[in-house]
Amino acid sequence: MRQVICDDAIRWLASADLSGCSLITSLPDVSETQLSLGAWQPWFVEAARLCIERCPSDGVAIFFQSDVKKAGAWIDKGYLCQRGAEAAGARLLWHKVVCRVKPGSVTFGRAAYSHLLAFSRGLKLDLARATPDVLPDAGPMTWNRAIGLHACRLACRYVKEHTHSRTIVDPFCGWGTVLAVANQLGLDAIGVELNARRARKARALEVPG
């Protein structure tokens, strides 16, 4: 099952019933919003808090975020996610570094890596089932702001194998990469996307096996 709702993610999250769900998402960069940098950072923290707080305590909220350079300084989105998690009373289960380009490459504007972070208010990490902390290749992308398919499959498999969740929610779903991968692994998926054109893409997207 795949459902895509054309709505504002924050408004939808505030009242949605997420019983039996876990979340996998990428929160929008400042360049994707109409906010100033000073207004975007607290918005980002609050959005992360809401995602984690609305996720059931026996589920996980997983974020895929790429750091950026703005006004001559790094914006560490992993740190912003952690602030949201602390406000929601959640623990960091794991933090993986996902290489977006070949290690040793120089990039401009966006970091060569992305953060993949998993938070939960109720689950604890099973150290006996640990996985590598560095993913050397994010994988192919379905569009220019998508989570790479290798990283997406890692996140979806974690939900399937370590939680009782059988529905994955992406409240900022874009073209629907998370939804398509979740379905491919036998999980239901719900996406929220404000842009109607992207929402149509998300309803139909298929990814290679």
C-alpha positions in Angstrom: 0.0 0.0 0.0 1.2 3.5 -0.8 -0.7 6.7 0.0 0.5 10.2 -0.9 -1.1 13.2 0.7 -0.7 16.6 -0.8 -0.5 18.8 2.3 1.8 20.8 4.6 3.9 18.2 6.5 3.9 20.1 9.8 0.1 20.6 9.8 -0.4 16.9 8.9 2.0 15.6 11.5 0.3 17.5 14.2 -2.9 15.5 14.0 -2.0 12.3 12.1 -2.5 8.8 13.7 0.9 7.2 13.3 0.3 4.0 15.3 2.4 1.2 13.9 4.6 3.5 11.9 8.2 4.6 11.8 9.5 7.7 9.9 12.2 8.1 7.3 12.6 11.5 5.9 14.9 14.4 4.8 13.9 17.8 6.2 14.1 20.7 3.6 17.2 22.7 3.3 16.9 26.5 3.7 17.2 26.8 -0.1 13.9 24.8 -0.4 12.0 27.2 1.8 11.1 30.8 1.8 12.7 31.3 5.2 15.8 33.3 6.1 18.7 31.3 7.5 18.0 32.7 11.0 14.4 31.6 10.8 15.0 28.3 9.1 17.3 26.8 11.8 14.7 27.0 14.6 12.1 25.8 12.1 14.3 22.8 11.3 14.8 21.9 15.0 11.1 22.1 15.6 10.3 20.0 12.6 12.7 17.4 13.7 11.2 17.4 17.2 7.7 17.0 15.8 8.7 14.1 13.6 10.4 12.3 16.6 7.7 13.1 19.1 4.9 12.0 16.8 6.7 8.7 16.0 5.4 5.9 18.3 7.8 5.1 21.1 8.4 1.6 19.7 9.3 3.0 16.3 12.2 5.0 14.9 12.6 8.3 13.2 15.4 8.3 10.7 16.8 11.4 9.0 19.0 11.7 5.9 20.6 15.1 5.9 23.4 16.8 4.0 25.4 19.6 5.6 25.7 22.9 3.6 27.7 26.0 3.6 25.8 29.3 4.0 27.2 32.8 4.6 30.7 31.5 4.9 29.9 28.9 7.6 28.9 25.2 7.9 25.4 24.3 8.8 25.5 21.0 10.7 22.1 19.4 10.2 23.1 16.4 12.3 23.4 18.8 15.2 20.1 20.4 14.4 18.4 16.9 14.4 20.0 16.1 17.7 18.6 19.3 19.2 15.1 18.3 18.0 15.6 14.8 19.5 16.7 16.1 22.9 13.6 18.3 22.9 11.4 15.2 22.2 13.1 13.1 24.9 14.6 10.6 22.3 17.9 8.8 22.2 20.3 8.5 19.2 20.4 4.9 18.3 23.0 5.3 15.5 24.6 7.8 13.3 26.1 6.7 10.0 28.1 8.8 7.6 27.0 8.3 4.0 29.5 9.2 1.2 27.8 11.2 -1.5 31.0 11.3 -3.7 34.3 9.4 -3.7 36.2 9.9 -0.4 39.0 12.5 -0.9 36.9 14.6 -3.3 36.5 18.3 -2.8 32.9 19.7 -2.9 31.5 23.2 -2.8 28.2 24.2 -1.2 27.2 20.8 0.1 29.3 18.3 2.0 30.7 15.2 0.4 28.8 13.2 3.0 25.3 13.0 4.5 24.2 12.1 7.9 21.9 9.1 8.4 20.6 9.3 12.0 18.1 7.1 13.8 16.3 8.3 16.9 13.7 6.6 19.2 11.9 7.4 22.4 11.6 3.8 23.5 13.9 1.5 21.6 17.5 0.7 22.6 20.3 -0.2 20.3 21.2 -3.9 20.1 25.0 -3.8 20.1 25.2 -7.4 19.0 23.5 -6.5 15.7 25.6 -3.4 14.9 26.3 -2.5 11.3 29.1 -0.3 9.7 29.1 3.3 10.7 30.3 4.5 7.2 28.3 3.7 4.0 30.9 4.2 1.2 28.2 5.0 -1.5 24.8 6.6 -1.0 23.6 4.9 -4.2 21.7 6.1 -7.3 19.3 9.0 -6.8 15.8 9.2 -8.3 16.1 13.0 -8.4 18.6 15.7 -7.4 17.4 16.0 -3.8 16.6 12.3 -3.2 18.1 10.0 -0.6 20.5 7.6 -2.4 19.0 4.1 -2.9 21.7 2.3 -0.9 21.1 4.5 2.1 17.4 4.3 1.7 17.4 0.5 1.7 19.6 0.5 4.8 17.1 2.7 6.6 14.0 0.7 5.5 15.6 -2.6 6.3 16.4 -1.3 9.8 12.7 -0.5 10.3 11.7 -3.9 9.0 14.2 -5.9 11.0 14.5 -4.0 14.3 10.9 -2.6 14.9 7.3 -3.8 14.8 6.5 -1.0 12.4 5.1 -2.2 9.1 4.3 1.3 7.7 6.9 3.9 6.9 6.0 7.5 6.8 7.9 10.2 4.9 6.4 13.6 5.7 8.6 15.4 3.2 8.5 12.7 0.5 9.5 14.6 -2.6 9.4 12.2 -5.5 8.8 9.3 -3.2 12.1 7.3 -3.1 11.4 6.2 0.5 7.9 5.1 -0.3 9.0 3.1 -3.3 11.8 1.3 -1.5 9.5 0.6 1.5 7.0 -1.0 -0.9 9.8 -3.0 -2.6 10.7 -4.5 0.8 7.1 -5.4 1.6 6.2 -2.4 3.8 3.3 0.0 3.5 4.2 3.6 3.0 2.6 7.0 3.5 4.1 10.2 2.0 3.2 13.9 2.5 4.2 16.4 -0.1 3.1 20.0 -0.5 4.1 20.3 -4.2 1.3 18.7 -6.3 3.6 17.8 -9.2 6.0 16.0 -6.8 3.1 14.3 -5.1 2.0 12.8 -8.5 5.5 11.6 -9.1 5.6 10.0 -5.6 2.4 8.0 -6.2 3.9 6.3 -9.3 7.6 6.1 -8.7 9.3 2.6 -9.0 12.9 2.0 -8.2 15.3 -0.7 -9.6 15.6 -3.9 -7.5 
